[in-house]
């Protein structure tokens, strides 16, 4: 029986290492300079009611930031009352 539990223990250790690696990568990317620059533009749009252009997977979305979450942003424009986008899907942000 002790012999059968060794592969299981190795698998658990391997899976734990993968989870910790993913957590570290996510935390590092959340604090990257690019993410910080996005946040600065989003804050500016929210406070000053300035329009932004979001570039998401080849499409552009114009609007003003309504609310910001940890990993999402709510955008409002004349066509749609509310658009919620994940920040990780955003390729670029431009301010008017």
KOLPA-257467 format. One record per atom (N, C-alpha, C): y, z, x; residue in three letters. Coordinates in steps of 0.2 Angstrom, whole numbers, padded with zeros to 4 digits, always signed. Each point is the difference from the previous one (the first is absolute). Example, Ala and Ser with C-alpha at 12.3 -4.5 7.8 and 13.67 -1.06 7.14 Angstrom:
-0028+0039+0066ALA/+0006+0000-0004ALA/+0006+0000+0004ALA/+0005-0004-0002SER/+0006+0001+0004SER/+0005+0003-0004SER/
This chain:
-0006+0000+0004UNK/+0006+0000-0004UNK/+0006+0000+0004UNK/+0000+0004+0006UNK/+0006+0000+0004UNK/+0002-0007+0003UNK/-0005-0004+0001UNK/+0001-0007+0003UNK/+0003-0004-0006UNK/-0001+0000-0006UNK/+0003-0004-0005UNK/+0007+0002-0002UNK/+0002+0006+0002UNK/+0007+0002-0002UNK/+0005-0002+0006UNK/-0003-0002+0006UNK/+0005-0002+0005UNK/+0003-0007-0002UNK/-0003-0005-0002UNK/+0003-0006-0002UNK/+0006+0001-0006UNK/-0002+0005-0004UNK/+0005+0001-0006UNK/+0006+0004+0003UNK/-0001+0004+0005UNK/+0005+0004+0003UNK/+0005-0005+0004UNK/-0003-0005+0004UNK/+0003-0005+0003UNK/+0004-0004-0004UNK/-0003-0002-0006UNK/+0004-0004-0005UNK/+0006+0003-0003UNK/-0001+0007-0001UNK/+0006+0004-0003UNK/+0005+0000+0005UNK/-0001+0001+0007UNK/+0005+0001+0005UNK/+0003-0007+0001UNK/-0004-0006-0001UNK/+0003-0006+0001UNK/+0005-0001-0006UNK/-0002+0001-0006UNK/+0005-0001-0006UNK/+0006+0005+0001UNK/-0001+0006+0002UNK/+0006+0004+0001UNK/+0005-0003+0005UNK/-0003-0003+0005UNK/+0004-0003+0005UNK/+0004-0006-0003UNK/-0003-0004-0004UNK/+0003-0005-0003UNK/+0006+0002-0005UNK/-0001+0005-0004UNK/+0005+0003-0004UNK/+0006+0002+0004UNK/-0002+0004+0005UNK/+0006+0003+0004UNK/+0004-0006+0003UNK/-0003-0005+0002UNK/+0003-0006+0003UNK/+0005-0003-0005UNK/-0003-0001-0006UNK/+0004-0003-0005UNK/+0006+0004-0002UNK/-0001+0006+0000UNK/+0006+0005-0002UNK/+0005+0000+0006UNK/-0002+0000+0006UNK/+0005-0001+0006UNK/+0004-0006+0000UNK/-0004-0006-0002UNK/+0003-0007+0000UNK/+0005+0000-0006UNK/-0001+0003-0005UNK/+0004+0000-0006UNK/+0006+0004+0001UNK/-0001+0006+0003UNK/+0006+0004+0002UNK/+0005-0003+0005UNK/-0003-0003+0005UNK/+0004-0003+0005UNK/+0004-0006-0003UNK/-0003-0004-0004UNK/+0003-0006-0003UNK/+0006+0003-0005UNK/-0001+0005-0003UNK/+0005+0003-0005UNK/+0006+0002+0004UNK/-0001+0002+0006UNK/+0006+0002+0004UNK/+0003-0005+0005UNK/-0003-0007-0001UNK/+0002-0005+0005UNK/+0008-0002-0001UNK/+0003-0003+0005UNK/+0007-0002-0001UNK/+0001-0005-0006UNK/-0005-0004-0001UNK/+0001-0005-0005UNK/+0000+0003-0007UNK/-0004+0005-0001UNK/+0000+0004-0006UNK/+0006+0004-0001UNK/+0003+0003+0005UNK/+0006+0003+0000UNK/+0006-0004-0002UNK/+0000-0006+0003UNK/+0005-0005-0002UNK/+0000-0002-0007UNK/-0006-0001-0003UNK/-0001-0002-0007UNK/+0003+0006-0004UNK/-0002+0006+0002UNK/+0002+0006-0004UNK/+0008+0000+0000UNK/+0003-0001+0006UNK/+0007+0000+0000UNK/+0004-0005-0005UNK/-0003-0006+0000UNK/+0003-0005-0005UNK/-0002+0002-0007UNK/-0006+0003-0001UNK/-0001+0002-0007UNK/+0004+0005-0002UNK/+0002+0005+0004UNK/+0004+0006-0001UNK/+0007-0003-0002UNK/+0002-0005+0004UNK/+0007-0003+0000UNK/+0001-0003-0007UNK/-0005-0004-0002UNK/+0000-0003-0007UNK/+0000+0005-0005UNK/-0004+0005+0000UNK/+0000+0005-0005UNK/+0006+0004-0001UNK/+0003+0002+0006UNK/+0007+0004+0000UNK/+0006-0005-0002UNK/+0000-0006+0003UNK/+0006-0004-0001UNK/-0001-0005-0005UNK/-0006+0000-0004UNK/-0001-0005-0005UNK/+0001-0007+0003UNK/-0002-0001+0006UNK/+0000-0007+0003UNK/-0007-0004-0001UNK/+0001-0006-0001UNK/-0006-0004-0001UNK/-0004-0002+0006UNK/-0007+0000+0000UNK/-0004-0001+0005UNK/-0004-0007-0002UNK/-0003-0003+0005UNK/-0005-0005-0001UNK/-0006+0002+0004UNK/-0006+0001-0004UNK/-0006+0002+0002UNK/-0004-0006+0001UNK/-0003-0001+0006UNK/-0005-0005+0001UNK/-0007+0003+0000UNK/-0004-0002-0005UNK/-0007+0002-0001UNK/-0004-0006+0000UNK/-0005+0000+0005UNK/-0005-0005+0000UNK/+0003-0007-0002UNK/+0005-0002+0003UNK/+0003-0007-0001UNK/+0004-0001-0006UNK/+0001+0005-0004UNK/+0005+0000-0005UNK/+0006+0005+0001UNK/+0005-0002-0003UNK/+0006+0004+0001UNK/+0002+0003-0007UNK/+0002+0007+0000UNK/+0002+0004-0006UNK/+0007+0003+0001UNK/+0005-0002-0004UNK/+0006+0003+0001UNK/+0001+0006-0005UNK/+0004+0005+0003UNK/+0001+0005-0005UNK/+0003+0006+0004UNK/+0001+0006-0004UNK/+0003+0006+0003UNK/-0005+0005-0001UNK/-0001+0004+0005UNK/-0005+0006+0000UNK/+0002+0005-0005UNK/-0005+0001-0004UNK/+0001+0005-0005UNK/-0003+0007+0002UNK/-0006+0000+0002UNK/-0003+0007+0003UNK/-0004-0002+0006UNK/-0001+0005+0004UNK/-0005-0001+0005UNK/-0005+0005+0000UNK/-0006-0002+0001UNK/-0006+0005+0001UNK/-0002+0000+0007UNK/-0005+0003+0002UNK/-0003+0001+0007UNK/-0002-0007+0002UNK/-0003-0004-0004UNK/-0002-0006+0002UNK/+0001-0006-0004UNK/+0005+0001-0005UNK/+0002-0005-0005UNK/+0007+0000-0001UNK/+0003-0005-0003UNK/+0007-0001-0001UNK/+0000-0003-0007UNK/+0005+0003-0004UNK/+0001-0003-0007UNK/+0007-0004+0001UNK/-0001-0007-0002UNK/+0006-0004+0001UNK/+0002-0003-0008UNK/+0006+0000-0001UNK/+0003-0002-0006UNK/+0004-0007+0001UNK/-0001-0005-0005UNK/+0004-0006+0000UNK/+0001-0002-0007UNK/+0004-0006+0000UNK/+0002-0002-0007UNK/-0006-0003-0004UNK/-0005-0002+0004UNK/-0006-0003-0003UNK/-0005+0005-0003UNK/-0001+0005+0004UNK/-0005+0005-0001UNK/+0003+0007+0000UNK/-0001+0004-0004UNK/+0003+0007-0001UNK/-0003+0004+0006UNK/-0006-0001+0002UNK/-0003+0004+0005UNK/-0006-0004+0004UNK/+0001+0000+0006UNK/-0005-0003+0005UNK/-0002+0006+0005UNK/-0006+0001+0000UNK/-0003+0005+0005UNK/-0004-0003+0005UNK/+0002+0000+0006UNK/-0003-0003+0006UNK/-0002+0005+0005UNK/-0006-0001+0003UNK/-0002+0004+0006UNK/+0003-0002+0006UNK/+0003+0005+0004UNK/+0003-0002+0006UNK/-0004-0003+0005UNK/-0006+0001+0000UNK/-0005-0003+0005UNK/-0001-0007-0001UNK/+0002-0002-0006UNK/-0001-0008-0002UNK/+0007-0003+0002UNK/+0005+0003+0001UNK/+0006-0003+0001UNK/+0001-0003+0007UNK/+0001-0006+0001UNK/+0001-0003+0006UNK/+0006+0000+0003UNK/+0006+0000-0004UNK/+0007+0001+0003UNK/+0004+0002-0006UNK/+0006+0003+0002UNK/+0005+0002-0005UNK/+0007-0003+0003UNK/+0004-0003-0004UNK/+0006-0002+0002UNK/+0006+0003-0005UNK/+0005+0001+0002UNK/+0006+0003-0004UNK/+0005-0005-0001UNK/+0003+0000-0005UNK/+0006-0004-0002UNK/+0006+0003+0003UNK/
